[in-house]
Amino acid sequence: MTALPRTDAGTDTGASAGTGAGAGTGAGAHSGADRGAGAAPSPPPRRFPRTTLLTTGLTLALLAGCLLSAGLGAYRIPLGDVLGSLLHHLHLGGAELDRVGESVLWNVRLPRVVLALLVGSSLGCAGALMQGVFGNPLAEPGVIGISSGAAVGAVGAIALGLGFLGVWTVPACAFATGLLTVLIVYALSRSGGRTEVVTLILTGIAVNAFAGALIGLFLFSADNAQVSQITFWQLGSLSGAVWPKVLAVLPCAVAGLAVAPFYARKLDLLALGERPARHLGVDVERLRLVLILVVALLTAAAVAVAGVITFVGLLVPHLLRMAAGPGHRFLIPGSALGGALVLVVADLAARTVAQPAELPLGVLTALFGSPFFFWLLRRTRRKQGGWA
């Protein structure tokens, strides 16, 4: 675990000069006497692990982002009133807002903030797991077709006019086809009881292309109103956030986020290579199957309620790996925190930058994520002297 050097060491030395800790004359006689008497050596300077600092910083930034997102918008609510209303509903004091403020905060803003937390943490955690499973820091859930498969279900439900579950039809179809796509990709890529990473990725590329063709066919057969609805859904948005939708995605997100950290040690061993991992007792095939299903659960649930949102699962784990190293014990929960922070801030920007219009969330993340990812590629290539 990497630790930050203590920055106040020089201050301590300077301050202790007058107390006989290290002076060479006068007081130095007292210091020399202490050393000659066999005084215990001073303890090493206390170090704060970098992962602790990052976790604390991400948590504080996420809390601040949630408060700002709950208070800012077309109807502004002071942050103190937001805190007061939250404390009031938790029976910890505070005060209730007026009728309009309470309605805006609890029926519009907070469901959106909570949904952004769930979707962002799911995408960030799924990205960290995918990069660990494939041993490639550039992998993301879309590589094996999860996002495209979920998009096929949603677009098909809209184009065919399905409504057997009411307003839940589109999310349910997206979730079902996302999981089905993962199972198909995994079954097609297995051979001789084993699954090679290259075969899995190439199968995912083929499935992505097939899913794109199906989406094109659905668009071709849809009328103008359905085309507009499909286009808006594909751009990604949290504008339809309501508490029932939050409760729908909550079990999948919580289950995936709770299971993922238990596989951190095995992913660290897998990073040594498949053969060393097997010698150390890791069932690589079983590990890949379980984690791909966890990734499918997290990603399909997120895409089903928010549409296609890219780059969160790719950039957040990559940045944290650059900052704190490749250990999955921090990387998995850290990516969940970072993904939640990115999506809360991005959603706040999407609905406040161009008021009264609202920017598509998926477009916004791609707009900022693409150049940043290109910069990361150039920086990594320059430091390593090339990819070959």
Disulfide bonds with the S-S distance in Angstrom:
none
